[in-house]
Amino acid sequence: MELDIINDSEMEQLLEDVFQIYGYDFSQYSKASLKRRLNRICLIDKLASFAELRYQVVNNPSYMQRFVEEITVNVTDMFRDPYFYKKLREDILPRLGTHPFIRIWVAGCSTGEEAYSIAILLKEINLYQKALIYATDINPTVIEKASKGIFPISQMKQYSENYIQSGGTEDFSSYYMAMYDIAKFDENLKERMIFSTHNLVSDSSFNEFQLILCRNVLIYFDKGLQNKVFNLFDYSLQNFGYLALGSKETIRFSAMENRYKKLDGEKIWQKIINKL
């Protein structure tokens, strides 16, 4: 049985407070997902009512940081969906290697596992020095974590298995230093990374990219917000560039569907020039 401390009208009121005071707009996030997360916050933080949660959010800016961290979804792994990374390794990135320079945007990067996975791929196919990886997220706390390149050592076995399934042939442990219960990844993997906060809801495009990855983020947005983000990606993506989404996400039925062709096997689309 799900906890139900906050009702729909209270949720709308809180989201309006957050927008007016802090500028974060969650109004077009999936309502069902938001409500579950708000009730979860109340349970974890022992807040017995909507009034208590609202008081903390409105009057305590440091609590607001925690609020954003709980509302935004930060579940990620290195080389998650290994065959997706195999496609990048064997097909997409080599094609991009014909460009004089490669700009890659990892949107909604969370704690950075995906950005480091891309960096390792680029290293192994000798494209790292001609690439820049922009890793962005709405949540400044996770961006700070991502920039440190430190992950739980307990995850390394799974990450190593994912890496091997993605076509990796090196000793995965050569990419990090194990220290007690953490794994610190090599500093040289960050040499071509730029970490920054970016709000997909309200911020504009900031560069032109050959590859954009936004995986397992849009499933938490409603259709209107998804289309807004798709327009941002379309504007930011070079002709013949690639857009990669999560396994349950699609550009089908969006306004930009006719400008893209889907690649076989994975949730990757290539932008094509419009046919008149």
PADREN-681679 format. One record per residue: x, y, z of N, C-alpha, C in turn. Coordinates in steps of 0.2 Angstrom, whole numbers, padded with zeros to 4 digits, always signed. Atoms other than C-alpha are relative to their C-alpha. Example, Ala and Ser with C-alpha at 12.3 -4.5 7.8 and 13.67 -1.06 7.14 Angstrom:
2
+0004-0006+0000+0062-0022+0039+0004+0006+0000/-0004-0006-0001+0068-0005+0036-0004+0005+0003/
end
This chain:
276
+0004-0006+0000+0000+0000+0000+0004+0006+0000/-0004-0006+0000+0007+0017-0005-0002+0005+0005/+0001-0006-0005+0009+0031+0007-0003+0006-0004/+0004-0005+0003-0003+0045+0003-0001+0006+0004/+0000-0006-0004+0002+0061+0013-0003+0006-0004/+0001-0006+0004+0000+0073-0001-0005-0001-0006/+0005+0001+0006-0015+0075-0013+0002+0005-0006/-0002-0003+0006-0015+0082-0030+0000+0008+0000/+0000-0007-0001-0020+0100-0026+0006+0003+0004/-0006-0002-0004-0006+0101-0013+0006+0000-0004/-0006+0000+0004+0007+0095-0025+0000+0005-0005/+0000-0006+0004+0002+0108-0037+0002+0007+0003/-0001-0006-0004+0003+0121-0024+0008+0000+0002/-0007+0001-0001+0021+0115-0019+0004+0001-0006/-0004-0001+0006+0027+0115-0037+0000+0007-0002/+0000-0008+0001+0021+0133-0039+0005+0003+0005/-0004-0003-0005+0030+0138-0023+0008-0001-0002/-0007+0002+0003+0046+0129-0030+0002+0004-0006/-0001-0004+0006+0045+0138-0046+0001+0007+0001/+0000-0007-0002+0041+0155-0039+0006+0002+0004/-0006-0002-0004+0055+0155-0026+0007-0002-0002/-0007+0003+0002+0069+0144-0034+0001+0000-0007/-0001+0000+0007+0065+0144-0052+0000-0007-0003/+0000+0007+0003+0064+0125-0054-0007-0001-0002/+0007+0002+0003+0049+0120-0065-0001-0007-0001/+0001+0007+0000+0043+0103-0061-0007-0001-0003/+0007+0001+0001+0025+0106-0067-0002-0004-0006/+0002+0004+0006+0026+0096-0083+0004-0007+0001/-0003+0007-0001+0035+0081-0075-0006-0005+0001/+0006+0005-0001+0024+0065-0074-0003+0001+0007/+0004-0001-0006+0011+0068-0060+0001-0006+0005/+0000+0006-0004+0011+0050-0054+0007-0001+0003/-0007+0001-0002+0030+0049-0053+0001+0005+0006/-0002-0005-0005+0031+0066-0044-0004-0002+0007/+0004+0001-0006+0017+0061-0031+0004-0006+0004/-0003+0005-0004+0026+0045-0027+0007+0002+0003/-0007-0002-0003+0043+0054-0024-0002+0005+0006/+0001-0005-0006+0035+0068-0013-0002-0004+0006/+0002+0004-0006+0026+0055-0002+0006-0004+0002/-0006+0003-0002+0043+0046-0002+0004+0004+0005/-0004-0004-0003+0052+0061+0004-0003+0001+0007/+0003+0000-0006+0039+0063+0018+0001-0006+0005/-0002+0006-0004+0042+0045+0024+0007+0000+0002/-0007+0001-0002+0061+0046+0024+0002+0005+0005/-0002-0005-0004+0062+0063+0032-0005+0001+0006/+0005+0000-0005+0048+0059+0044-0004+0007+0001/+0004-0005+0000+0037+0073+0039-0007-0002+0000/+0007+0003+0000+0019+0069+0044-0005+0003-0004/+0005-0004+0004+0010+0082+0033+0003+0004-0005/-0002-0004+0005+0010+0092+0018+0003+0007+0003/-0002-0007-0003+0012+0108+0029+0007+0000+0002/-0007+0001-0002+0028+0101+0036+0005+0000-0006/-0004+0001+0006+0035+0097+0019+0001+0007-0003/+0000-0006+0003+0030+0114+0012+0004+0005+0004/-0004-0005-0004+0038+0124+0027+0007-0001-0001/-0007+0001+0002+0054+0115+0024+0003+0003-0006/-0002-0002+0006+0055+0118+0006+0000+0008-0001/+0001-0007+0001+0049+0136+0007+0005+0004+0004/-0003-0004-0005+0059+0142+0022+0008-0002+0001/-0007+0003-0002+0075+0131+0021+0004-0001-0007/-0004+0001+0006+0086+0133+0005+0004-0006+0000/-0005+0006+0000+0098+0120+0010-0005-0007+0000/+0004+0005+0001+0083+0108+0011-0003-0001-0007/+0002+0000+0007+0078+0113-0006+0005-0004-0004/-0005+0004+0003+0094+0105-0012-0001-0007+0000/+0002+0007-0001+0089+0089-0005-0006-0002-0003/+0006+0001+0004+0072+0091-0012+0001-0002-0007/-0002+0000+0008+0079+0093-0030+0003-0007-0001/-0004+0007+0001+0090+0077-0027-0005-0005+0000/+0004+0005+0000+0075+0067-0022-0005+0000-0006/+0005+0000+0005+0063+0073-0035+0003-0002-0007/-0003+0002+0007+0075+0071-0050+0003-0008+0001/-0002+0008+0000+0079+0052-0054+0007-0001-0001/-0007+0000+0000+0097+0048-0051+0002-0008+0000/-0001+0007+0001+0098+0029-0056+0004-0001-0006/-0004+0001+0006+0112+0025-0068+0006-0005+0002/-0005+0004-0001+0126+0013-0071+0005+0001-0006/-0005+0000+0005+0142+0012-0081-0002-0006-0005/+0002+0005+0005+0139+0003-0098-0007-0003+0001/+0006+0003-0001+0121+0001-0094-0003-0001-0007/+0002+0003+0007+0112-0009-0108+0006+0000-0004/-0006+0000+0003+0129-0015-0114+0000+0000-0008/+0000+0000+0007+0123-0018-0132-0001+0006-0003/+0000-0007+0003+0119+0000-0134+0007+0003+0000/-0007-0003+0001+0137+0004-0130+0004-0004-0005/-0003+0004+0006+0142-0010-0142-0001+0004-0007/+0002-0003+0006+0133-0001-0155+0004+0007-0001/-0004-0007+0000+0141+0016-0151+0008-0002-0002/-0007+0002+0001+0159+0007-0151+0001-0002-0007/-0001+0003+0006+0157-0002-0167-0003+0004-0006/+0003-0003+0005+0146+0009-0177+0000+0008+0000/+0002-0008-0001+0141+0027-0171+0007+0004+0001/-0006-0004-0001+0158+0033-0164+0005+0000-0006/-0004+0000+0006+0168+0027-0179-0002+0004-0005/+0002-0004+0005+0157+0036-0190+0001+0008+0001/-0002-0007-0002+0159+0052-0180+0007+0002+0000/-0007-0001+0001+0177+0049-0181+0003+0004-0006/-0002-0003+0007+0177+0056-0199-0001+0008+0001/+0000-0007-0001+0173+0073-0192+0006+0003+0003/-0006-0003-0003+0187+0085-0187+0000+0001+0007/+0000-0001-0007+0180+0087-0170-0007-0003+0002/+0006+0003-0002+0166+0078-0160-0002+0003+0007/+0003-0003-0006+0155+0086-0147-0006-0005+0002/+0005+0005-0003+0144+0074-0136-0003+0003+0006/+0004-0003-0006+0131+0080-0124-0004-0006+0003/+0003+0005-0004+0126+0068-0110-0005+0004+0004/+0005-0004-0004+0110+0076-0104-0004-0004+0005/+0003+0003-0006+0103+0072-0087+0005-0006+0002/-0005+0004-0001+0120+0064-0083+0000-0003+0007/+0000+0002-0007+0116+0061-0065+0007+0000+0003/-0007+0000-0004+0132+0055-0055+0006-0001-0005/-0006+0000+0005+0142+0053-0072+0002-0006-0002/-0002+0006+0003+0143+0035-0075+0000-0001-0007/+0001+0000+0008+0137+0037-0093+0006+0004-0003/-0005-0004+0003+0149+0051-0096+0007-0004+0000/-0006+0004-0001+0164+0040-0090+0000-0006-0005/+0000+0005+0004+0158+0026-0100+0002+0002-0007/-0001-0002+0007+0158+0036-0116+0008+0002-0001/-0007-0002+0001+0176+0043-0112+0004-0007-0001/-0004+0006+0001+0182+0025-0110-0001-0003-0007/+0000+0002+0007+0175+0020-0127+0004+0004-0005/-0004-0004+0004+0183+0035-0135+0007-0001+0001/-0007+0002-0001+0199+0031-0127+0002-0006-0004/-0002+0007+0003+0199+0013-0134-0001+0000-0007/+0000+0000+0008+0195+0018-0152+0004+0006-0002/-0005-0005+0002+0208+0032-0152-0004+0007-0002/+0004-0007+0002+0195+0047-0153+0000+0005+0005/+0002-0004-0006+0196+0054-0136+0003+0007-0001/-0003-0007+0000+0208+0069-0140-0003+0004-0005/+0003-0004+0005+0197+0075-0154-0008+0001+0002/+0007-0001-0003+0181+0075-0143-0001+0004+0006/+0001-0003-0006+0173+0085-0130-0007-0003+0003/+0006+0003-0003+0160+0077-0118-0003+0005+0005/+0004-0004-0005+0147+0089-0110-0005-0004+0004/+0004+0004-0005+0139+0081-0095-0004+0005+0004/+0004-0005-0004+0124+0091-0088-0005-0004+0004/+0005+0002-0004+0111+0089-0075-0003+0006+0003/+0003-0005-0004+0098+0099-0066+0002+0001+0007/-0001+0000-0008+0104+0094-0049+0008+0001+0001/-0008-0002-0001+0121+0103-0044+0003-0005+0005/-0003+0005-0005+0124+0089-0030+0003-0005-0004/-0002+0006+0004+0125+0075-0043+0006+0002-0005/-0006-0003+0005+0136+0086-0055+0006+0000+0004/-0006-0001-0004+0148+0089-0041+0003-0007+0001/-0003+0007+0000+0149+0070-0038+0003-0003-0006/-0003+0003+0006+0151+0066-0056+0007+0003-0002/-0006-0003+0001+0165+0078-0057+0006-0003+0003/-0005+0003-0004+0175+0069-0044+0002-0007-0003/-0002+0006+0003+0174+0052-0053+0001-0005+0005/-0001+0005-0006+0172+0042-0037-0007-0004+0000/+0006+0004+0000+0160+0027-0037+0001-0006+0005/+0000+0005-0005+0156+0013-0024+0004-0006-0003/-0004+0005+0002+0169-0001-0026-0005-0006-0001/+0005+0006+0001+0154-0013-0024-0003-0001-0007/+0003+0000+0007+0148-0008-0041+0004-0003-0006/-0005+0001+0005+0164-0012-0050-0001-0007-0004/+0001+0007+0003+0160-0031-0053-0005+0001-0006/+0005-0001+0005+0144-0026-0062+0002+0004-0006/-0003-0005+0006+0152-0012-0072+0005-0004-0004/-0005+0004+0004+0166-0024-0077-0004-0005-0005/+0004+0004+0004+0153-0036-0083-0003+0003-0006/+0003-0004+0005+0144-0023-0093+0005+0002-0005/-0006-0002+0004+0160-0017-0100+0002-0005-0005/-0002+0006+0004+0165-0034-0107-0006-0001-0005/+0006+0002+0004+0147-0037-0114+0000+0006-0006/+0000-0005+0005+0149-0020-0123+0006+0000-0005/-0005+0001+0005+0164-0026-0132+0007+0002+0003/-0007-0002-0003+0178-0020-0120+0005-0006+0001/-0005+0005-0001+0194-0030-0120+0006+0001+0004/-0005-0002-0005+0205-0021-0108-0002-0003+0007/+0002+0002-0007+0206-0025-0089-0003+0006+0003/+0004-0005-0002+0192-0014-0083+0003+0004+0006/-0003-0003-0006+0201-0011-0066+0006+0005-0002/-0005-0005+0001+0215-0002-0075-0002+0007-0001/+0003-0007+0001+0203+0013-0077-0001+0003+0007/+0001-0003-0007+0202+0016-0058+0005-0003+0005/-0004+0002-0005+0211+0015-0042-0005-0002+0006/+0004+0002-0005+0203+0005-0028+0003+0003+0007/-0002-0003-0006+0203+0014-0011-0005-0002+0005/+0005+0002-0005+0194+0005+0003-0007-0002-0003/+0006+0002+0003+0176+0005-0002-0002+0005-0006/+0002-0004+0006+0177+0017-0017+0005-0001-0005/-0004+0000+0006+0184+0017-0034+0001+0007-0003/-0001-0007+0003+0192+0033-0041+0003-0001-0007/-0002+0001+0007+0193+0034-0060+0005+0005-0002/-0006-0004+0003+0208+0041-0069-0002+0007-0001/+0001-0007+0002+0210+0059-0070+0000+0002-0007/+0000-0001+0007+0214+0058-0088-0006-0001-0004/+0007+0001+0003+0196+0052-0092-0004+0006+0000/+0004-0006-0001+0190+0069-0086+0003+0006-0004/-0003-0005+0003+0202+0079-0097-0004+0003-0006/+0005-0003+0005+0189+0081-0111-0007+0000+0002/+0007+0000-0003+0174+0082-0100-0001+0007+0003/+0003-0007-0003+0164+0098-0095-0006-0002+0004/+0006+0001-0004+0152+0096-0081-0003+0006+0002/+0003-0007-0001+0139+0109-0079-0008-0002+0002/+0007+0001-0001+0121+0111-0072-0004+0003-0006/+0004-0002+0006+0108+0113-0086-0007-0003+0001/+0007+0001-0001+0089+0113-0084-0003-0001-0007/+0003+0001+0006+0081+0104-0099-0007+0003-0001/+0006-0003+0000+0065+0112-0095+0000+0008-0002/+0000-0007+0001+0070+0130-0095+0006+0003-0003/-0006-0003+0003+0088+0132-0102+0000-0001-0007/+0000+0001+0007+0092+0134-0120+0006-0004-0002/-0005+0004+0003+0104+0126-0132+0007+0004+0002/-0007-0004-0002+0123+0130-0128+0005-0002-0005/-0005+0002+0005+0132+0121-0143-0004-0004-0005/+0002+0004+0005+0130+0111-0158+0004-0007+0001/-0003+0006-0002+0133+0092-0156-0001-0005-0005/+0000+0006+0005+0136+0076-0166-0004-0006+0003/+0003+0005-0003+0129+0065-0153-0003+0003+0007/+0004-0002-0006+0116+0068-0139-0003-0006+0003/+0003+0006-0003+0112+0055-0126-0004+0003+0006/+0005-0001-0006+0097+0057-0114-0004-0006+0001/+0003+0007-0001+0093+0040-0108-0004+0000+0007/+0004+0002-0006+0079+0036-0095-0001+0007+0004/+0002-0007-0004+0075+0055-0091-0007+0001-0003/+0006-0002+0003+0061+0058-0103-0006-0004+0002/+0006+0004-0002+0050+0044-0096-0003+0004+0006/+0003-0004-0006+0047+0056-0081-0003+0006-0001/+0003-0006+0002+0041+0070-0091-0007-0001-0004/+0006+0001+0003+0023+0072-0098+0002+0002-0008/-0001-0001+0007+0021+0073-0117+0002+0007-0002/-0002-0007+0002+0021+0092-0118+0007+0002+0001/-0007-0001-0002+0038+0093-0109+0004-0004-0005/-0004+0004+0004+0045+0079-0119+0001+0003-0007/-0001-0003+0006+0041+0088-0135+0004+0006+0000/-0004-0006-0001+0049+0104-0128+0007-0002+0000/-0007+0002-0001+0065+0094-0124+0002-0003-0007/-0002+0002+0006+0065+0086-0141+0001+0005-0005/-0001-0006+0004+0064+0103-0150+0007+0003+0002/-0006-0002-0002+0079+0108-0139+0006-0005-0003/-0005+0005+0003+0089+0092-0145+0000+0001-0007/+0000-0001+0008+0084+0095-0163+0004+0006-0002/-0003-0007+0001+0090+0113-0162+0008-0001+0001/-0007+0001-0002+0106+0107-0154+0004-0005-0004/-0003+0006+0003+0110+0092-0165+0002+0002-0008/-0002-0001+0006+0120+0094-0181-0004-0005-0005/+0002+0004+0005+0113+0087-0197+0004-0007-0001/-0003+0007+0000+0117+0068-0198+0003-0002+0006/-0002+0002-0006+0120+0068-0180-0005-0005+0003/+0004+0006-0003+0113+0055-0168-0003+0002+0007/+0003-0001-0007+0101+0056-0153-0002-0007+0003/+0001+0007-0003+0101+0041-0141-0005+0001+0006/+0005+0000-0005+0086+0038-0129+0000-0006+0004/+0000+0006-0004+0082+0025-0116-0004-0005-0003/+0004+0005+0003+0074+0009-0119-0007+0000+0000/+0008-0001+0000+0056+0015-0115-0001+0007-0003/+0001-0007+0003+0058+0032-0124+0000-0001-0008/+0001+0000+0007+0054+0036-0142-0001+0007-0003/+0002-0006+0003+0053+0051-0154-0007-0001-0004/+0006+0002+0004+0038+0042-0162-0006+0005+0002/+0006-0004-0001+0022+0053-0163+0002+0007+0002/-0002-0007-0001+0033+0069-0160+0000+0004-0006/+0000-0004+0006+0034+0084-0172+0006-0001-0004/-0007+0000+0003+0052+0080-0176+0001-0007-0003/-0001+0007+0002+0049+0061-0181+0002+0000-0007/-0002+0001+0007+0050+0064-0199+0006+0003-0002/-0007-0002+0001+0067+0072-0198+0005-0005+0002/-0005+0005-0002+0075+0057-0191-0002-0007-0002/+0001+0007+0001+0078+0039-0195+0003-0004+0005/-0002+0004-0006+0079+0025-0182+0005-0005-0003/-0005+0005+0002+0094+0014-0183-0002-0007+0003/+0002+0007-0002+0092-0005-0181+0003-0002+0007/-0003+0003-0006+0093-0013-0164+0000+0004+0006/+0000-0004-0006+0094+0001-0152-0004+0007-0001/+0004-0006+0000+0085+0017-0147+0005+0006-0002/-0004-0005+0003+0096+0028-0158-0003+0003-0007/+0003-0003+0006+0090+0040-0171+0005+0005-0004/-0005-0004+0004+0100+0049-0185-0004+0006-0003/+0003-0006+0003+0095+0067-0190+0001+0000-0007/-0001+0000+0008+0092+0068-0209-0002+0007-0002/+0002-0006+0002+0090+0084-0219-0007-0001-0003/+0007+0000+0002+0072+0088-0223-0001-0001-0007/+0002+0000+0007+0065+0082-0239-0006+0004-0002/+0005-0005+0002+0055+0095-0248-0005-0004-0005/
end
